C-alpha cells in the first residue's frame, strides 16, 4: 500500500482559456492560470461539461477518466 496526502485542484469550465477545445485536446496549458499558481498541486483534474480528465499528476499518468 502506498498512502499519501495529495493536494488536489479540480477545475471546471470557467477556468478554461478556450471553450472550443475538446477533452482530448485539453491540457494544463488550456487553463487560465499561470504555472506558478499550479506548482504546489500534486493532482489537477478537469471536471466539466466535456467530461473528466487528469491534466497533471505527480503519481500516475494524465488522461481521460472514464
N, CA, C and O atoms as a GROMACS GRO file, in nm:
protein
  264
    1UNK      N    1   0.085  -0.117   0.000
    1UNK     CA    2   0.000   0.000   0.000
    1UNK      C    3   0.089   0.123   0.000
    1UNK      O    4   0.191   0.129   0.069
    2UNK      N    5   0.049   0.219  -0.078
    2UNK     CA    6   0.119   0.346  -0.085
    2UNK      C    7   0.021   0.455  -0.043
    2UNK      O    8  -0.068   0.491  -0.121
    3UNK      N    9   0.035   0.507   0.077
    3UNK     CA   10  -0.058   0.606   0.131
    3UNK      C   11   0.004   0.745   0.123
    3UNK      O   12   0.118   0.765   0.164
    4UNK      N   13  -0.072   0.841   0.069
    4UNK     CA   14  -0.024   0.978   0.053
    4UNK      C   15  -0.139   1.078   0.076
    4UNK      O   16  -0.256   1.046   0.055
    5UNK      N   17  -0.104   1.195   0.120
    5UNK     CA   18  -0.197   1.308   0.122
    5UNK      C   19  -0.168   1.387  -0.005
    5UNK      O   20  -0.059   1.439  -0.024
    6UNK      N   21  -0.268   1.395  -0.092
    6UNK     CA   22  -0.249   1.458  -0.222
    6UNK      C   23  -0.322   1.591  -0.226
    6UNK      O   24  -0.442   1.599  -0.200
    7UNK      N   25  -0.248   1.696  -0.257
    7UNK     CA   26  -0.306   1.829  -0.272
    7UNK      C   27  -0.366   1.837  -0.413
    7UNK      O   28  -0.295   1.831  -0.513
    8UNK      N   29  -0.499   1.852  -0.418
    8UNK     CA   30  -0.574   1.840  -0.543
    8UNK      C   31  -0.644   1.971  -0.580
    8UNK      O   32  -0.697   2.041  -0.494
    9UNK      N   33  -0.641   2.003  -0.709
    9UNK     CA   34  -0.716   2.116  -0.764
    9UNK      C   35  -0.811   2.061  -0.869
    9UNK      O   36  -0.767   1.996  -0.964
   10UNK      N   37  -0.940   2.087  -0.852
   10UNK     CA   38  -1.040   2.045  -0.951
   10UNK      C   39  -1.092   2.172  -1.019
   10UNK      O   40  -1.145   2.262  -0.953
   11UNK      N   41  -1.075   2.177  -1.151
   11UNK     CA   42  -1.114   2.295  -1.228
   11UNK      C   43  -1.235   2.261  -1.315
   11UNK      O   44  -1.259   2.145  -1.348
   12UNK      N   45  -1.309   2.363  -1.350
   12UNK     CA   46  -1.429   2.346  -1.432
   12UNK      C   47  -1.422   2.429  -1.559
   12UNK      O   48  -1.317   2.479  -1.597
   13UNK      N   49  -1.536   2.442  -1.622
   13UNK     CA   50  -1.544   2.513  -1.749
   13UNK      C   51  -1.506   2.661  -1.737
   13UNK      O   52  -1.455   2.719  -1.833
   14UNK      N   53  -1.528   2.721  -1.623
   14UNK     CA   54  -1.497   2.863  -1.605
   14UNK      C   55  -1.347   2.892  -1.607
   14UNK      O   56  -1.306   3.005  -1.632
   15UNK      N   57  -1.265   2.791  -1.581
   15UNK     CA   58  -1.120   2.811  -1.576
   15UNK      C   59  -1.051   2.786  -1.710
   15UNK      O   60  -0.930   2.805  -1.720
   16UNK      N   61  -1.126   2.745  -1.812
   16UNK     CA   62  -1.065   2.720  -1.943
   16UNK      C   63  -1.042   2.851  -2.016
   16UNK      O   64  -1.127   2.940  -2.014
   17UNK      N   65  -0.926   2.863  -2.082
   17UNK     CA   66  -0.898   2.981  -2.163
   17UNK      C   67  -0.977   2.979  -2.292
   17UNK      O   68  -1.024   3.083  -2.338
   18UNK      N   69  -0.993   2.862  -2.350
   18UNK     CA   70  -1.065   2.848  -2.476
   18UNK      C   71  -1.172   2.741  -2.461
   18UNK      O   72  -1.139   2.624  -2.441
   19UNK      N   73  -1.296   2.777  -2.470
   19UNK     CA   74  -1.405   2.683  -2.452
   19UNK      C   75  -1.430   2.592  -2.571
   19UNK      O   76  -1.511   2.500  -2.560
   20UNK      N   77  -1.362   2.615  -2.684
   20UNK     CA   78  -1.389   2.539  -2.805
   20UNK      C   79  -1.298   2.417  -2.821
   20UNK      O   80  -1.308   2.348  -2.923
   21UNK      N   81  -1.213   2.387  -2.726
   21UNK     CA   82  -1.126   2.269  -2.738
   21UNK      C   83  -1.201   2.144  -2.691
   21UNK      O   84  -1.296   2.153  -2.613
   22UNK      N   85  -1.157   2.030  -2.739
   22UNK     CA   86  -1.219   1.904  -2.698
   22UNK      C   87  -1.148   1.852  -2.573
   22UNK      O   88  -1.042   1.902  -2.535
   23UNK      N   89  -1.206   1.753  -2.512
   23UNK     CA   90  -1.145   1.691  -2.394
   23UNK      C   91  -1.010   1.629  -2.430
   23UNK      O   92  -0.916   1.635  -2.351
   24UNK      N   93  -1.000   1.572  -2.547
   24UNK     CA   94  -0.874   1.511  -2.593
   24UNK      C   95  -0.765   1.616  -2.609
   24UNK      O   96  -0.650   1.590  -2.574
   25UNK      N   97  -0.798   1.732  -2.660
   25UNK     CA   98  -0.700   1.840  -2.683
   25UNK      C   99  -0.660   1.912  -2.554
   25UNK      O  100  -0.554   1.974  -2.548
   26UNK      N  101  -0.743   1.905  -2.453
   26UNK     CA  102  -0.722   1.980  -2.329
   26UNK      C  103  -0.596   1.934  -2.256
   26UNK      O  104  -0.569   1.814  -2.246
   27UNK      N  105  -0.520   2.032  -2.205
   27UNK     CA  106  -0.402   2.003  -2.123
   27UNK      C  107  -0.386   2.114  -2.020
   27UNK      O  108  -0.468   2.205  -2.011
   28UNK      N  109  -0.280   2.106  -1.943
   28UNK     CA  110  -0.258   2.202  -1.833
   28UNK      C  111  -0.248   2.346  -1.885
   28UNK      O  112  -0.281   2.440  -1.813
   29UNK      N  113  -0.202   2.363  -2.010
   29UNK     CA  114  -0.189   2.497  -2.068
   29UNK      C  115  -0.323   2.554  -2.115
   29UNK      O  116  -0.331   2.671  -2.152
   30UNK      N  117  -0.427   2.472  -2.114
   30UNK     CA  118  -0.561   2.517  -2.153
   30UNK      C  119  -0.629   2.596  -2.041
   30UNK      O  120  -0.732   2.660  -2.064
   31UNK      N  121  -0.571   2.593  -1.922
   31UNK     CA  122  -0.630   2.662  -1.807
   31UNK      C  123  -0.588   2.808  -1.804
   31UNK      O  124  -0.481   2.844  -1.854
   32UNK      N  125  -0.669   2.890  -1.744
   32UNK     CA  126  -0.641   3.032  -1.733
   32UNK      C  127  -0.557   3.066  -1.609
   32UNK      O  128  -0.580   3.168  -1.545
   33UNK      N  129  -0.461   2.980  -1.576
   33UNK     CA  130  -0.374   3.002  -1.461
   33UNK      C  131  -0.230   3.010  -1.509
   33UNK      O  132  -0.196   2.958  -1.615
   34UNK      N  133  -0.145   3.076  -1.432
   34UNK     CA  134  -0.002   3.074  -1.461
   34UNK      C  135   0.060   2.957  -1.385
   34UNK      O  136   0.009   2.915  -1.281
   35UNK      N  137   0.170   2.904  -1.436
   35UNK     CA  138   0.234   2.785  -1.380
   35UNK      C  139   0.268   2.803  -1.232
   35UNK      O  140   0.259   2.708  -1.155
   36UNK      N  141   0.306   2.922  -1.193
   36UNK     CA  142   0.341   2.950  -1.052
   36UNK      C  143   0.225   2.918  -0.959
   36UNK      O  144   0.247   2.870  -0.847
   37UNK      N  145   0.102   2.944  -1.002
   37UNK     CA  146  -0.017   2.918  -0.920
   37UNK      C  147  -0.049   2.769  -0.910
   37UNK      O  148  -0.118   2.727  -0.818
   38UNK      N  149   0.001   2.690  -1.004
   38UNK     CA  150  -0.032   2.547  -1.009
   38UNK      C  151   0.076   2.456  -0.953
   38UNK      O  152   0.050   2.338  -0.930
   39UNK      N  153   0.195   2.508  -0.932
   39UNK     CA  154   0.310   2.423  -0.899
   39UNK      C  155   0.296   2.346  -0.768
   39UNK      O  156   0.357   2.240  -0.755
   40UNK      N  157   0.220   2.393  -0.674
   40UNK     CA  158   0.208   2.327  -0.544
   40UNK      C  159   0.106   2.211  -0.542
   40UNK      O  160   0.096   2.139  -0.443
   41UNK      N  161   0.031   2.194  -0.650
   41UNK     CA  162  -0.071   2.089  -0.655
   41UNK      C  163  -0.012   1.958  -0.708
   41UNK      O  164   0.059   1.957  -0.808
   42UNK      N  165  -0.043   1.848  -0.638
   42UNK     CA  166   0.001   1.715  -0.680
   42UNK      C  167  -0.087   1.660  -0.791
   42UNK      O  168  -0.042   1.581  -0.875
   43UNK      N  169  -0.213   1.701  -0.792
   43UNK     CA  170  -0.311   1.649  -0.887
   43UNK      C  171  -0.400   1.763  -0.934
   43UNK      O  172  -0.457   1.836  -0.853
   44UNK      N  173  -0.412   1.778  -1.066
   44UNK     CA  174  -0.500   1.878  -1.124
   44UNK      C  175  -0.595   1.805  -1.219
   44UNK      O  176  -0.552   1.738  -1.312
   45UNK      N  177  -0.726   1.820  -1.192
   45UNK     CA  178  -0.829   1.748  -1.267
   45UNK      C  179  -0.928   1.847  -1.325
   45UNK      O  180  -0.971   1.940  -1.257
   46UNK      N  181  -0.965   1.825  -1.451
   46UNK     CA  182  -1.075   1.900  -1.512
   46UNK      C  183  -1.201   1.816  -1.495
   46UNK      O  184  -1.200   1.696  -1.523
   47UNK      N  185  -1.310   1.878  -1.449
   47UNK     CA  186  -1.440   1.814  -1.440
   47UNK      C  187  -1.544   1.917  -1.484
   47UNK      O  188  -1.568   2.016  -1.415
   48UNK      N  189  -1.604   1.892  -1.599
   48UNK     CA  190  -1.700   1.988  -1.652
   48UNK      C  191  -1.789   1.927  -1.758
   48UNK      O  192  -1.808   1.806  -1.762
   49UNK      N  193  -1.844   2.012  -1.845
   49UNK     CA  194  -1.939   1.970  -1.947
   49UNK      C  195  -1.878   1.870  -2.046
   49UNK      O  196  -1.949   1.787  -2.102
   50UNK      N  197  -1.747   1.879  -2.067
   50UNK     CA  198  -1.681   1.793  -2.166
   50UNK      C  199  -1.647   1.655  -2.110
   50UNK      O  200  -1.615   1.564  -2.186
   51UNK      N  201  -1.653   1.640  -1.979
   51UNK     CA  202  -1.620   1.513  -1.915
   51UNK      C  203  -1.525   1.535  -1.798
   51UNK      O  204  -1.534   1.635  -1.727
   52UNK      N  205  -1.435   1.440  -1.778
   52UNK     CA  206  -1.342   1.446  -1.666
   52UNK      C  207  -1.205   1.398  -1.714
   52UNK      O  208  -1.196   1.294  -1.780
   53UNK      N  209  -1.100   1.472  -1.682
   53UNK     CA  210  -0.966   1.438  -1.729
   53UNK      C  211  -0.861   1.482  -1.628
   53UNK      O  212  -0.869   1.592  -1.571
   54UNK      N  213  -0.763   1.395  -1.605
   54UNK     CA  214  -0.647   1.431  -1.522
   54UNK      C  215  -0.554   1.514  -1.610
   54UNK      O  216  -0.504   1.464  -1.712
   55UNK      N  217  -0.529   1.637  -1.572
   55UNK     CA  218  -0.442   1.725  -1.650
   55UNK      C  219  -0.297   1.714  -1.606
   55UNK      O  220  -0.205   1.726  -1.688
   56UNK      N  221  -0.276   1.692  -1.478
   56UNK     CA  222  -0.140   1.671  -1.428
   56UNK      C  223  -0.146   1.593  -1.298
   56UNK      O  224  -0.232   1.616  -1.214
   57UNK      N  225  -0.052   1.499  -1.284
   57UNK     CA  226  -0.042   1.421  -1.162
   57UNK      C  227   0.104   1.386  -1.136
   57UNK      O  228   0.178   1.355  -1.230
   58UNK      N  229   0.145   1.392  -1.013
   58UNK     CA  230   0.280   1.352  -0.974
   58UNK      C  231   0.288   1.202  -0.947
   58UNK      O  232   0.397   1.149  -0.928
   59UNK      N  233   0.174   1.132  -0.946
   59UNK     CA  234   0.172   0.993  -0.902
   59UNK      C  235   0.126   0.892  -1.007
   59UNK      O  236   0.158   0.774  -0.996
   60UNK      N  237   0.053   0.936  -1.110
   60UNK     CA  238   0.008   0.844  -1.214
   60UNK      C  239  -0.011   0.922  -1.344
   60UNK      O  240  -0.013   1.045  -1.342
   61UNK      N  241  -0.026   0.852  -1.458
   61UNK     CA  242  -0.034   0.919  -1.588
   61UNK      C  243  -0.158   1.008  -1.601
   61UNK      O  244  -0.264   0.977  -1.546
   62UNK      N  245  -0.143   1.116  -1.673
   62UNK     CA  246  -0.254   1.204  -1.704
   62UNK      C  247  -0.339   1.140  -1.813
   62UNK      O  248  -0.291   1.052  -1.886
   63UNK      N  249  -0.464   1.183  -1.825
   63UNK     CA  250  -0.551   1.134  -1.931
   63UNK      C  251  -0.697   1.136  -1.892
   63UNK      O  252  -0.733   1.174  -1.780
   64UNK      N  253  -0.779   1.095  -1.986
   64UNK     CA  254  -0.924   1.095  -1.970
   64UNK      C  255  -0.965   0.993  -1.864
   64UNK      O  256  -0.909   0.884  -1.857
   65UNK      N  257  -1.063   1.030  -1.784
   65UNK     CA  258  -1.119   0.940  -1.683
   65UNK      C  259  -1.253   0.891  -1.736
   65UNK      O  260  -1.342   0.971  -1.765
   66UNK      N  261  -1.268   0.762  -1.747
   66UNK     CA  262  -1.394   0.706  -1.800
   66UNK      C  263  -1.499   0.696  -1.693
   66UNK      O  264  -1.610   0.650  -1.720
   0.00000   0.00000   0.00000
